[in-house]
Amino acid sequence: MPELSSQSDFRKVQELPFCYLCGLTFTGRSGQNRDHVPPKAIFAKADRTPPLTLPVHEACNKAQSERDKVIGQLLAVQHGRIPTQRDLHLQVQVTQPAESGPPMALLTGINLHAAIGRWVRGFHAALYGQPLPNNTPNNIHSPF
């Protein structure tokens, strides 16, 4: 079974010849950068060692930016770090249940399925050295 078990393994995957998100081969260095899988925003610094970084087109990476912020804030709130109103990316609605219970906060607009799918694409690329085909069926069941 393939594995990433050494610093050397983690460095090798940084040189993959394709964008792990879209699967297209790079034609040069222009428009290419690296992406953390899963994104840095969802882990404490101590939990990102060693980091898994993969080559990605700048445009493919940028298209994920807002989702990364939302997922990062969701996990930060779970650990007691509340974002300021200015930096808030979570969509929060407060509602009163039909029963006379306390108000509830609802988080909307979080696409966990897409976020988890992206991480799976990254893990597949790192472990197998090839992009995950776009038509690959999946059975991702988010925990919420």
DSSP file with accessible surface (Angstrom, degrees, kcal/mol):
  #  RESIDUE AA STRUCTURE BP1 BP2  ACC     N-H-->O    O-->H-N    N-H-->O    O-->H-N    TCO  KAPPA ALPHA  PHI   PSI    X-CA   Y-CA   Z-CA
    1    1 A M              0   0  210      0, 0.0     2,-0.0     0, 0.0     0, 0.0   0.000 360.0 360.0 360.0 132.6    0.0    0.0    0.0
    2    2 A P        +     0   0   51      0, 0.0     2,-0.3     0, 0.0   125,-0.1  -0.326 360.0 171.6 -67.3 148.6    1.5    3.4   -0.9
    3    3 A E        -     0   0  137    124,-0.1     2,-0.7   123,-0.1     0, 0.0  -0.987  37.9-130.3-152.7 159.1    2.3    5.7    2.0
    4    4 A L        +     0   0   45     -2,-0.3     3,-0.1     1,-0.1   123,-0.0  -0.947  45.6 146.9-109.3 104.4    4.0    9.0    2.8
    5    5 A S        +     0   0   82     -2,-0.7     2,-0.3     1,-0.1    -1,-0.1   0.478  51.5  46.0-122.6  -4.4    6.3    8.2    5.6
    6    6 A S  S  > S-     0   0   49      1,-0.1     4,-1.8    44,-0.0     3,-0.2  -0.926  80.0-111.3-137.1 163.8    9.4   10.4    5.2
    7    7 A Q  H  > S+     0   0  103     -2,-0.3     4,-2.2     1,-0.2     5,-0.2   0.877 119.5  58.6 -58.9 -36.1   10.3   14.0    4.5
    8    8 A S  H  > S+     0   0   48      1,-0.2     4,-2.3     2,-0.2    -1,-0.2   0.902 103.2  51.4 -60.9 -42.4   11.6   12.8    1.2
    9    9 A D  H  > S+     0   0   37      1,-0.2     4,-1.5     2,-0.2    -1,-0.2   0.914 110.2  49.1 -60.3 -43.0    8.2   11.4    0.3
   10   10 A F  H  X S+     0   0   30     -4,-1.8     4,-0.6     1,-0.2    43,-0.3   0.858 111.1  49.8 -67.6 -34.2    6.6   14.7    1.1
   11   11 A R  H >< S+     0   0  141     -4,-2.2     3,-0.8     1,-0.2     4,-0.3   0.894 106.0  56.9 -70.7 -37.7    9.1   16.6   -1.0
   12   12 A K  H >< S+     0   0  135     -4,-2.3     3,-1.8     1,-0.2    -2,-0.2   0.893 100.5  56.3 -61.4 -40.3    8.6   14.3   -4.0
   13   13 A V  H >< S+     0   0    9     -4,-1.5     3,-1.3     1,-0.3    -1,-0.2   0.748  93.9  69.1 -69.1 -18.0    4.9   15.0   -4.2
   14   14 A Q  T << S+     0   0   38     -3,-0.8    -1,-0.3    -4,-0.6    -2,-0.2   0.660  97.4  54.5 -70.5 -12.9    5.6   18.7   -4.5
   15   15 A E  T <  S+     0   0  108     -3,-1.8    -1,-0.3    -4,-0.3    -2,-0.2   0.185  72.5 140.5-106.6  15.4    7.1   18.0   -8.0
   16   16 A L    <   -     0   0   22     -3,-1.3     4,-0.1     1,-0.1   114,-0.1  -0.313  54.8-132.1 -57.3 143.6    4.1   16.2   -9.5
   17   17 A P  S    S+     0   0   82      0, 0.0     9,-2.4     0, 0.0     2,-0.3   0.336  79.8  58.1 -84.8  10.6    3.7   17.3  -13.1
   18   18 A F  B    S-A   25   0A  10      7,-0.3     2,-0.5    37,-0.1     7,-0.2  -0.926  88.7-100.4-138.4 159.4    0.0   18.0  -12.9
   19   19 A C     >  -     0   0    0      5,-2.4     4,-2.4    -2,-0.3    37,-0.2  -0.700  28.5-146.6 -77.2 122.5   -2.5   20.1  -11.0
   20   20 A Y  T  4 S+     0   0    1     35,-1.8   112,-0.4    -2,-0.5    -1,-0.1   0.763  93.9  50.3 -66.7 -20.3   -4.1   17.8   -8.3
   21   21 A L  T  4 S+     0   0   21      1,-0.1    -1,-0.2     3,-0.1    35,-0.1   0.942 126.3  17.9 -83.5 -49.6   -7.4   19.7   -8.6
   22   22 A C  T  4 S-     0   0   38      2,-0.1    -2,-0.2   109,-0.0   112,-0.1   0.664  92.8-132.3 -98.6 -17.4   -8.1   19.7  -12.4
   23   23 A G     <  +     0   0   20     -4,-2.4     2,-0.2     1,-0.3    -3,-0.1   0.394  56.2 140.3  84.5  -3.5   -5.7   16.9  -13.4
   24   24 A L        -     0   0  114     -6,-0.1    -5,-2.4     1,-0.1    -1,-0.3  -0.505  55.8-113.7 -78.2 143.0   -4.1   18.9  -16.3
   25   25 A T  B     -A   18   0A  99     -7,-0.2    -7,-0.3    -2,-0.2     2,-0.2  -0.474  33.4-110.8 -72.0 141.8   -0.4   18.7  -16.9
   26   26 A F        -     0   0   29     -9,-2.4     3,-0.1    -2,-0.2    -1,-0.1  -0.520  20.9-163.1 -73.4 139.9    1.6   21.9  -16.3
   27   27 A T  S    S-     0   0  153      1,-0.2     2,-0.3     3,-0.2    -1,-0.1   0.479  70.8 -28.2 -99.9  -5.9    3.0   23.5  -19.4
   28   28 A G  S    S-     0   0   38      2,-0.2    -1,-0.2     1,-0.0     0, 0.0  -0.959  76.0 -79.6 176.2-174.9    5.5   25.7  -17.5
   29   29 A R  S >  S+     0   0  158     -2,-0.3     3,-1.7    -3,-0.1     2,-0.2   0.668  90.3 108.7 -82.4 -17.1    5.9   27.4  -14.1
   30   30 A S  T 3  S+     0   0  120      1,-0.3    -3,-0.2    27,-0.0    -2,-0.2  -0.418  88.9   9.6 -65.0 130.5    3.7   30.3  -15.0
   31   31 A G  T 3  S+     0   0   30      1,-0.3    27,-3.0    -2,-0.2     2,-0.4   0.629 103.5 119.4  78.6  13.2    0.4   30.2  -13.2
   32   32 A Q  E <   +B   57   0B  29     -3,-1.7    -1,-0.3    25,-0.3     2,-0.2  -0.894  26.8 145.9-114.1 139.4    1.5   27.3  -10.9
   33   33 A N  E     -B   56   0B  58     23,-3.0    23,-2.8    -2,-0.4     2,-0.3  -0.806  42.1 -90.5-146.3-162.8    1.8   27.3   -7.1
   34   34 A R  E     -B   55   0B 110     -2,-0.2     2,-0.4    21,-0.2   -20,-0.0  -0.888  26.3-158.5-121.8 152.2    1.4   24.9   -4.2
   35   35 A D  E     -B   54   0B  11     19,-2.5    19,-2.6    -2,-0.3     2,-0.4  -0.976  19.1-124.8-130.0 138.7   -1.6   24.1   -2.0
   36   36 A H  E     -B   53   0B  53     -2,-0.4    17,-0.2    17,-0.2     4,-0.1  -0.670  30.6-126.2 -80.0 135.8   -1.8   22.6    1.5
   37   37 A V  S    S+     0   0    6     15,-2.6    15,-0.4    -2,-0.4    82,-0.0  -0.985 101.6  19.6-126.8 120.9   -3.9   19.5    1.7
   38   38 A P  S    S-     0   0   25      0, 0.0    14,-0.2     0, 0.0    -1,-0.2   0.779 120.7 -98.1 -57.4 166.1   -6.0   19.8    3.8
   39   39 A P    >   -     0   0    5      0, 0.0     3,-1.7     0, 0.0     4,-0.3  -0.137  21.7-120.7 -59.5 148.8   -5.8   23.6    4.0
   40   40 A K  G >  S+     0   0  104      1,-0.3     3,-1.7     2,-0.2    -3,-0.0   0.821 106.1  72.6 -55.2 -33.4   -3.6   25.3    6.6
   41   41 A A  G 3  S+     0   0   55      1,-0.3    -1,-0.3     3,-0.0    35,-0.1   0.694  93.3  52.9 -61.4 -19.1   -6.7   27.1    7.9
   42   42 A I  G <  S+     0   0   23     -3,-1.7     2,-0.4    33,-0.1    -1,-0.3   0.514 103.3  62.2 -98.5  -2.2   -8.2   24.0    9.4
   43   43 A F  S <  S-     0   0   79     -3,-1.7     2,-0.1    -4,-0.3     5,-0.1  -0.926  80.0-116.1-122.5 150.2   -5.2   22.9   11.6
   44   44 A A    >   -     0   0   48     -2,-0.4     3,-1.5     1,-0.1     4,-0.3  -0.462  41.7-108.9 -69.5 152.1   -3.3   24.3   14.4
   45   45 A K  G >  S+     0   0  163      1,-0.3     3,-1.7     2,-0.2    -1,-0.1   0.885 119.2  57.0 -54.2 -41.3    0.3   24.9   13.4
   46   46 A A  G >  S+     0   0   88      1,-0.3     3,-0.5     2,-0.1    -1,-0.3   0.765 103.2  55.3 -63.8 -23.4    1.6   22.0   15.5
   47   47 A D  G <  S+     0   0  116     -3,-1.5    -1,-0.3     1,-0.2    -2,-0.2   0.379  92.9  72.0 -91.2   4.5   -0.7   19.6   13.7
   48   48 A R  G <   +     0   0   64     -3,-1.7    -1,-0.2    -4,-0.3    -2,-0.1   0.068  68.1 145.6-107.4  25.6    0.6   20.5   10.2
   49   49 A T  S <  S+     0   0  109     -3,-0.5     3,-0.0     1,-0.3    -3,-0.0  -0.937  72.9  17.6-117.0 122.8    4.0   18.8   10.5
   50   50 A P  S    S-     0   0   46      0, 0.0    -1,-0.3     0, 0.0     2,-0.2   0.625  97.1-144.5 -79.1 150.8    5.0   17.7    8.0
   51   51 A P        -     0   0   56      0, 0.0     2,-0.7     0, 0.0    -2,-0.1  -0.519   5.3-136.3 -79.3 144.4    2.7   19.6    5.7
   52   52 A L        +     0   0   18    -15,-0.4   -15,-2.6    -2,-0.2     2,-0.4  -0.903  30.8 176.3 -96.8 110.3    1.4   18.0    2.5
   53   53 A T  E     -B   36   0B  12     -2,-0.7   -17,-0.2   -43,-0.3   -19,-0.0  -0.975   5.8-171.6-119.1 135.4    1.7   20.5   -0.2
   54   54 A L  E     -B   35   0B   0    -19,-2.6   -19,-2.5    -2,-0.4   -40,-0.2  -0.916  30.1 -99.8-125.4 151.1    0.8   19.7   -3.8
   55   55 A P  E     +B   34   0B   0      0, 0.0   -35,-1.8     0, 0.0     2,-0.3  -0.419  49.3 165.7 -70.4 142.7    1.3   21.6   -7.1
   56   56 A V  E     -B   33   0B   0    -23,-2.8   -23,-3.0   -37,-0.2     2,-0.2  -0.987  41.9 -99.2-153.4 150.1   -1.8   23.4   -8.3
   57   57 A H  E  >  -B   32   0B  44     -2,-0.3     4,-2.5   -25,-0.2   -25,-0.3  -0.566  34.5-125.6 -68.0 142.9   -2.8   26.0  -10.9
   58   58 A E  H  > S+     0   0   99    -27,-3.0     4,-2.9     1,-0.2     5,-0.2   0.908 111.4  50.3 -56.0 -42.7   -3.2   29.4   -9.2
   59   59 A A  H  > S+     0   0   77    -28,-0.4     4,-1.8     2,-0.2    -1,-0.2   0.902 110.1  48.8 -65.9 -40.4   -6.7   29.7  -10.6
   60   60 A C  H  4 S+     0   0   31      2,-0.2     4,-0.4     1,-0.2    -1,-0.2   0.917 115.0  45.9 -64.4 -41.2   -7.7   26.3   -9.4
   61   61 A N  H >< S+     0   0   27     -4,-2.5     3,-1.7     1,-0.2     4,-0.4   0.928 110.1  52.4 -67.1 -45.2   -6.3   27.1   -5.9
   62   62 A K  H >< S+     0   0  168     -4,-2.9     3,-1.5     1,-0.3     4,-0.4   0.858  99.6  64.0 -61.8 -33.6   -7.9   30.5   -5.8
   63   63 A A  T 3< S+     0   0   78     -4,-1.8    -1,-0.3     1,-0.3     4,-0.3   0.701 103.8  49.3 -63.7 -17.1  -11.3   29.0   -6.6
   64   64 A Q  T <> S+     0   0   31     -3,-1.7     4,-2.3    -4,-0.4    -1,-0.3   0.504  83.9  96.7 -96.5  -7.4  -11.1   27.2   -3.3
   65   65 A S  H <> S+     0   0   47     -3,-1.5     4,-2.0    -4,-0.4     5,-0.2   0.884  82.2  45.5 -56.9 -49.9  -10.2   30.1   -1.1
   66   66 A E  H  > S+     0   0   99     -4,-0.4     4,-2.2     1,-0.2    -1,-0.2   0.919 112.9  51.1 -65.2 -40.1  -13.6   31.1    0.3
   67   67 A R  H  > S+     0   0   71     -4,-0.3     4,-2.8     1,-0.2     5,-0.3   0.915 108.0  53.5 -62.8 -40.4  -14.5   27.5    1.1
   68   68 A D  H  X S+     0   0   23     -4,-2.3     4,-2.6     1,-0.2    -1,-0.2   0.913 108.7  49.4 -59.8 -42.3  -11.2   27.1    3.0
   69   69 A K  H  X S+     0   0   90     -4,-2.0     4,-2.4    -5,-0.2    -1,-0.2   0.920 112.4  47.4 -63.8 -42.7  -12.0   30.2    5.0
   70   70 A V  H  X S+     0   0   16     -4,-2.2     4,-2.5     2,-0.2    -2,-0.2   0.952 114.9  44.2 -64.9 -49.6  -15.5   28.9    5.9
   71   71 A I  H  X S+     0   0    5     -4,-2.8     4,-2.3     1,-0.2     5,-0.2   0.916 113.2  53.0 -63.1 -41.0  -14.3   25.4    6.9
   72   72 A G  H  X S+     0   0    6     -4,-2.6     4,-2.2    -5,-0.3    -1,-0.2   0.916 111.0  45.7 -60.0 -43.3  -11.4   26.9    8.8
   73   73 A Q  H  X S+     0   0   26     -4,-2.4     4,-2.7     2,-0.2     5,-0.2   0.888 108.7  56.4 -69.9 -36.0  -13.7   29.2   10.8
   74   74 A L  H  X S+     0   0   24     -4,-2.5     4,-1.7     1,-0.2    -2,-0.2   0.948 112.7  41.3 -58.5 -46.8  -16.1   26.3   11.4
   75   75 A L  H  X S+     0   0   42     -4,-2.3     4,-1.1     1,-0.2    -1,-0.2   0.865 111.9  55.6 -71.6 -33.2  -13.3   24.3   13.0
   76   76 A A  H ><>S+     0   0   15     -4,-2.2     5,-2.7    -5,-0.2     3,-0.6   0.925 106.6  50.8 -63.6 -42.9  -11.9   27.3   14.9
   77   77 A V  H ><5S+     0   0   55     -4,-2.7     3,-2.1     1,-0.2    -1,-0.2   0.911 104.5  57.8 -61.1 -39.0  -15.3   27.9   16.5
   78   78 A Q  H 3<5S+     0   0  135     -4,-1.7    -1,-0.2     1,-0.3    -2,-0.2   0.823 107.8  47.8 -61.3 -27.6  -15.4   24.3   17.5
   79   79 A H  T <<5S-     0   0  129     -4,-1.1    -1,-0.3    -3,-0.6    -2,-0.2   0.182 127.1 -99.1 -99.2  14.3  -12.1   25.0   19.4
   80   80 A G  T < 5S+     0   0   58     -3,-2.1     2,-0.8     1,-0.2    -3,-0.2   0.546  82.2 129.9  86.6   6.3  -13.4   28.1   21.0
   81   81 A R      < -     0   0  135     -5,-2.7    -1,-0.2    -6,-0.2    -2,-0.2  -0.852  41.4-161.7 -97.6 111.0  -11.9   30.7   18.7
   82   82 A I        -     0   0  127     -2,-0.8     2,-0.1    -3,-0.1     6,-0.0  -0.792  14.5-129.2 -95.7 124.9  -14.6   33.1   17.6
   83   83 A P        -     0   0   30      0, 0.0     5,-0.1     0, 0.0     2,-0.1  -0.377  26.1-109.2 -70.0 151.7  -14.0   35.2   14.5
   84   84 A T    >>  -     0   0   78      1,-0.1     4,-0.6    -2,-0.1     3,-0.5  -0.386  29.7-109.6 -72.8 159.5  -14.5   38.9   14.6
   85   85 A Q  G >4 S+     0   0  162      1,-0.2     3,-0.9     2,-0.2    -1,-0.1   0.889 119.9  56.1 -57.9 -37.4  -17.4   40.3   12.7
   86   86 A R  G 34 S+     0   0  208      1,-0.2    -1,-0.2     3,-0.0     0, 0.0   0.848 114.5  37.9 -63.8 -34.7  -15.0   41.9   10.2
   87   87 A D  G <4 S+     0   0   66     -3,-0.5     2,-0.3     2,-0.0    -1,-0.2   0.320  85.3 132.4 -99.5   7.1  -13.4   38.5    9.4
   88   88 A L    <<  +     0   0   58     -3,-0.9   -18,-0.1    -4,-0.6    -3,-0.0  -0.441  17.6 161.4 -70.3 125.1  -16.6   36.4    9.6
   89   89 A H        +     0   0   53     -2,-0.3     2,-0.2   -20,-0.2    -1,-0.2   0.500  47.4  98.4-114.3 -14.3  -17.0   34.0    6.7
   90   90 A L  S    S-     0   0   13    -21,-0.1     2,-0.7   -20,-0.1    19,-0.1  -0.515  71.4-133.6 -74.0 144.0  -19.6   31.7    8.3
   91   91 A Q  E     -C  108   0C 111     17,-0.7    17,-2.4    -2,-0.2     2,-0.4  -0.896  31.3-174.5 -99.3 112.8  -23.2   32.3    7.4
   92   92 A V  E     -C  107   0C  72     -2,-0.7     2,-0.4    15,-0.2    15,-0.2  -0.918  13.0-176.5-116.1 133.3  -25.1   32.1   10.7
   93   93 A Q  E     -C  106   0C 108     13,-2.6    13,-3.7    -2,-0.4     2,-0.5  -0.988  14.7-148.6-124.1 136.8  -28.8   32.3   11.3
   94   94 A V  E     +C  105   0C 113     -2,-0.4     2,-0.3    11,-0.2    11,-0.2  -0.903  23.7 174.9-105.7 132.1  -30.4   32.3   14.7
   95   95 A T  E     -C  104   0C  59      9,-2.9     9,-3.2    -2,-0.5    -2,-0.0  -0.944  30.4-129.0-135.8 156.0  -33.8   30.7   15.0
   96   96 A Q        -     0   0  109     -2,-0.3     4,-0.1     7,-0.2    -2,-0.0  -0.925  31.8-127.9-104.6 120.0  -36.3   29.9   17.8
   97   97 A P        -     0   0   24      0, 0.0     4,-0.0     0, 0.0    -1,-0.0  -0.227  23.7-109.6 -63.1 159.6  -37.4   26.2   17.7
   98   98 A A  S    S+     0   0  107      2,-0.1     2,-0.0     0, 0.0    -2,-0.0   0.871 104.9  68.1 -59.2 -37.4  -41.1   25.5   17.8
   99   99 A E  S    S-     0   0  142      1,-0.1     2,-0.3     3,-0.1     0, 0.0  -0.266 107.8 -99.6 -73.8 171.6  -40.8   24.2   21.3
  100  100 A S  S    S+     0   0  125     -4,-0.1    -1,-0.1     3,-0.0    -2,-0.1   0.004  80.2 129.4 -86.0  34.9  -40.0   26.8   24.0
  101  101 A G        -     0   0   26     -2,-0.3     3,-0.1     1,-0.2     0, 0.0  -0.141  67.9 -72.9 -79.1 179.2  -36.3   25.8   24.0
  102  102 A P        -     0   0  104      0, 0.0    -1,-0.2     0, 0.0    -3,-0.1  -0.287  61.6 -85.3 -69.6 157.8  -33.4   28.2   23.7
  103  103 A P        -     0   0   82      0, 0.0     2,-0.4     0, 0.0    -7,-0.2  -0.255  45.2-143.3 -60.2 152.5  -32.6   29.9   20.4
  104  104 A M  E     -C   95   0C  92     -9,-3.2    -9,-2.9    -3,-0.1     2,-0.5  -0.931   3.0-136.4-120.6 146.9  -30.4   27.9   18.0
  105  105 A A  E     -C   94   0C  70     -2,-0.4     2,-0.5   -11,-0.2   -11,-0.2  -0.877  18.7-160.1-100.6 131.1  -27.7   29.0   15.6
  106  106 A L  E     -C   93   0C  68    -13,-3.7   -13,-2.6    -2,-0.5     2,-0.5  -0.944   6.1-150.4-111.9 132.4  -27.8   27.5   12.2
  107  107 A L  E     -C   92   0C  77     -2,-0.5     2,-0.3   -15,-0.2   -15,-0.2  -0.901  24.0-180.0-100.5 125.7  -24.7   27.4    9.9
  108  108 A T  E     +C   91   0C  44    -17,-2.4   -17,-0.7    -2,-0.5     3,-0.1  -0.794  50.5  40.3-122.3 164.3  -25.6   27.5    6.3
  109  109 A G  S    S+     0   0   58     -2,-0.3     2,-0.7     1,-0.2    -1,-0.1   0.705  71.1 137.5  76.5  20.1  -23.7   27.5    3.0
  110  110 A I        -     0   0   43     -3,-0.2     2,-1.1   -19,-0.1    -1,-0.2  -0.889  37.0-164.1-102.8 115.1  -21.0   25.0    4.1
  111  111 A N     >  +     0   0   84     -2,-0.7     4,-1.8     1,-0.2     5,-0.1  -0.687  19.9 164.3 -98.8  80.6  -20.3   22.5    1.4
  112  112 A L  H  > S+     0   0   24     -2,-1.1     4,-3.0     1,-0.2     5,-0.3   0.855  72.3  61.6 -64.7 -34.8  -18.5   19.8    3.3
  113  113 A H  H  > S+     0   0   82      1,-0.2     4,-2.5    -3,-0.2    -1,-0.2   0.943 107.3  43.6 -58.4 -46.4  -18.9   17.3    0.5
  114  114 A A  H  > S+     0   0   27      2,-0.2     4,-2.0     1,-0.2    -1,-0.2   0.902 114.3  50.5 -67.3 -40.0  -16.9   19.5   -1.9
  115  115 A A  H  X S+     0   0    2     -4,-1.8     4,-1.8     2,-0.2    -2,-0.2   0.950 113.5  44.0 -64.3 -46.8  -14.2   20.2    0.8
  116  116 A I  H  X S+     0   0   40     -4,-3.0     4,-2.5     1,-0.2    -2,-0.2   0.914 111.1  55.2 -66.1 -40.1  -13.7   16.6    1.7
  117  117 A G  H  X S+     0   0   19     -4,-2.5     4,-2.2    -5,-0.3    -1,-0.2   0.894 106.1  52.4 -58.3 -40.0  -13.8   15.6   -2.0
  118  118 A R  H  X S+     0   0    8     -4,-2.0     4,-2.1     2,-0.2    -1,-0.2   0.917 108.7  49.2 -62.9 -43.7  -10.9   18.1   -2.6
  119  119 A W  H  X S+     0   0   42     -4,-1.8     4,-2.8     1,-0.2     5,-0.2   0.915 109.0  52.9 -64.1 -40.1   -8.8   16.5    0.2
  120  120 A V  H  X S+     0   0   65     -4,-2.5     4,-2.7     1,-0.2     5,-0.2   0.914 107.1  52.7 -60.6 -41.6   -9.5   13.1   -1.3
  121  121 A R  H  X S+     0   0   37     -4,-2.2     4,-2.3     1,-0.2    -1,-0.2   0.918 111.4  47.1 -58.9 -43.0   -8.2   14.3   -4.7
  122  122 A G  H  X S+     0   0    0     -4,-2.1     4,-2.5     2,-0.2    -2,-0.2   0.932 111.9  48.2 -66.0 -45.0   -5.1   15.6   -3.0
  123  123 A F  H  X S+     0   0   84     -4,-2.8     4,-2.6     1,-0.2     5,-0.3   0.914 112.1  50.5 -62.7 -41.6   -4.4   12.4   -1.0
  124  124 A H  H  X S+     0   0   39     -4,-2.7     4,-2.9    -5,-0.2     6,-0.5   0.944 111.0  48.0 -61.8 -47.1   -4.9   10.3   -4.1
  125  125 A A  H  X S+     0   0    0     -4,-2.3     4,-1.8    -5,-0.2    -2,-0.2   0.925 114.4  46.6 -59.9 -44.0   -2.5   12.4   -6.1
  126  126 A A  H  < S+     0   0    9     -4,-2.5    -1,-0.2     1,-0.2    -2,-0.2   0.906 119.1  39.1 -66.8 -41.5    0.1   12.3   -3.4
  127  127 A L  H  < S+     0   0   61     -4,-2.6    -2,-0.2    -5,-0.2    -1,-0.2   0.862 129.1  27.2 -78.8 -37.3   -0.2    8.5   -2.8
  128  128 A Y  H  < S-     0   0  118     -4,-2.9    -3,-0.2    -5,-0.3    -2,-0.2   0.491  94.5-127.6-108.5  -6.4   -0.6    7.3   -6.4
  129  129 A G  S  < S+     0   0   40     -4,-1.8    -4,-0.2    -5,-0.4    -3,-0.1   0.744  78.6  86.7  67.6  24.5    1.2   10.0   -8.4
  130  130 A Q  S    S-     0   0  112     -6,-0.5    -2,-0.2    -5,-0.1    -1,-0.2  -0.989  83.3 -95.9-150.6 154.2   -1.7   10.6  -10.7
  131  131 A P        -     0   0   42      0, 0.0  -111,-0.1     0, 0.0  -110,-0.1  -0.369  38.7-112.5 -70.9 150.2   -4.8   12.7  -10.7
  132  132 A L        -     0   0   27   -112,-0.4     4,-0.0   -11,-0.2   -11,-0.0  -0.711  42.5-108.2 -77.0 124.0   -8.1   11.3   -9.5
  133  133 A P    >   -     0   0   71      0, 0.0     3,-1.8     0, 0.0    -1,-0.1  -0.269  20.3-126.9 -57.1 140.9  -10.4   11.1  -12.6
  134  134 A N  T 3  S+     0   0  125      1,-0.3    -2,-0.0  -112,-0.1  -111,-0.0   0.776 107.3  56.0 -60.0 -27.8  -13.2   13.6  -12.5
  135  135 A N  T 3  S+     0   0  143      2,-0.0    -1,-0.3     0, 0.0    -3,-0.0   0.262  74.8 132.3 -93.1  16.3  -15.8   11.0  -13.0
  136  136 A T    <   -     0   0   52     -3,-1.8    -4,-0.0     1,-0.1     2,-0.0  -0.495  57.7-127.5 -69.2 123.3  -14.8    8.9  -10.0
  137  137 A P        -     0   0  118      0, 0.0     2,-0.3     0, 0.0    -1,-0.1  -0.369  30.7-168.2 -67.9 152.5  -17.8    7.9   -8.0
  138  138 A N        -     0   0   83      2,-0.1   -21,-0.0    -2,-0.0     0, 0.0  -0.956  28.5-156.6-140.6 160.9  -17.7    8.7   -4.3
  139  139 A N        +     0   0  141     -2,-0.3     2,-0.5     2,-0.0     0, 0.0  -0.464  30.6 163.6-132.0  57.0  -19.6    8.0   -1.2
  140  140 A I        -     0   0   32    -27,-0.0     2,-0.6     1,-0.0    -2,-0.1  -0.697  13.5-174.5 -81.5 124.6  -18.7   10.9    1.0
  141  141 A H        -     0   0  165     -2,-0.5    -2,-0.0   -28,-0.0    -1,-0.0  -0.943  17.2-143.3-120.8 106.0  -21.0   11.2    4.0
  142  142 A S        -     0   0   49     -2,-0.6   -29,-0.0     1,-0.1   -30,-0.0  -0.322  17.8-119.6 -69.0 155.7  -20.3   14.3    6.0
  143  143 A P              0   0  104      0, 0.0    -1,-0.1     0, 0.0    -2,-0.0   0.412 360.0 360.0 -78.9   1.8  -20.7   14.1    9.8
  144  144 A F              0   0  171      0, 0.0    -2,-0.1     0, 0.0   -32,-0.0  -0.879 360.0 360.0-110.5 360.0  -23.3   16.7   10.1
